[in-house]
């Protein structure tokens, strides 16, 4: 949990992502993961400050390579051993980190599981969002298999001016090819 200890990993992943993410200079740092759950013996303030310090260090290192740092809140129902759970928590941490290359990776599936209110959250935190991921809920399957209104959310992202990639991080209900069929209704 100390920044200096993780420098080699950050340096290595910076070079890899710089070479492989042409046009999308982002690096998602999935920090705050614990073997089972956050240690109860460590006070919340210490966990948060350590996380902020590590993110600040990582953002500064990534900036040297021209990369942005992304953090992603993850739901506790699927992955209980994660520190970052809510969009509001991530936003306040990013403010505390205070680096101009630190942003939010907004995973619609995780947000639905933890918060709901997807449209309001996207609008409120849009200035911090640099990457969007999707999967439907329940089941983390492709759009159109669950409760999330993706046509509405895609239209909202267009209105907000989102121009980045949308990552598809789901388990196809059938085959991979069939699981990509939902895209046809949004092709322009």
URNORHU-V556641 format. One record per backbone hydrogen bond with DSSP energy under -1.0 kcal/mol. NH is the residue of the N-H (numbers start at 1). CO is the residue of the C=O. If there is no record, write none. Layout:
nh: [NH & NH]
co: [CO & CO]
This chain:
nh: [6 & 10 & 11 & 12 & 13 & 14 & 15 & 16 & 17 & 18 & 19 & 20 & 21 & 24 & 26 & 27 & 29 & 31 & 34 & 47 & 48 & 49 & 50 & 51 & 52 & 53 & 54 & 55 & 56 & 57 & 58 & 59 & 60 & 61 & 62 & 63 & 64 & 65 & 66 & 67 & 68 & 69 & 70 & 71 & 74 & 79 & 83 & 90 & 91 & 92 & 93 & 94 & 95 & 96 & 97 & 98 & 102 & 103 & 104 & 105 & 106 & 108 & 111 & 112 & 113 & 114 & 115 & 116 & 121 & 122 & 123 & 124 & 125 & 128 & 129 & 130 & 131 & 132 & 133 & 134 & 136 & 140 & 145 & 147 & 150 & 153 & 154 & 155 & 156 & 157 & 158 & 159 & 160 & 162 & 167 & 169 & 171 & 179 & 180 & 181 & 183 & 184 & 186]
co: [3 & 6 & 7 & 8 & 9 & 10 & 11 & 12 & 13 & 14 & 15 & 16 & 17 & 21 & 24 & 68 & 70 & 29 & 81 & 43 & 44 & 45 & 46 & 47 & 48 & 49 & 50 & 51 & 52 & 53 & 54 & 55 & 56 & 57 & 58 & 59 & 60 & 62 & 63 & 62 & 25 & 101 & 27 & 103 & 84 & 75 & 32 & 86 & 87 & 88 & 89 & 90 & 91 & 92 & 93 & 94 & 99 & 69 & 128 & 71 & 131 & 133 & 107 & 108 & 109 & 110 & 111 & 111 & 117 & 118 & 119 & 120 & 121 & 125 & 126 & 104 & 104 & 165 & 106 & 167 & 141 & 136 & 142 & 137 & 148 & 149 & 150 & 151 & 152 & 153 & 154 & 155 & 156 & 157 & 132 & 134 & 140 & 175 & 177 & 178 & 180 & 181 & 183]
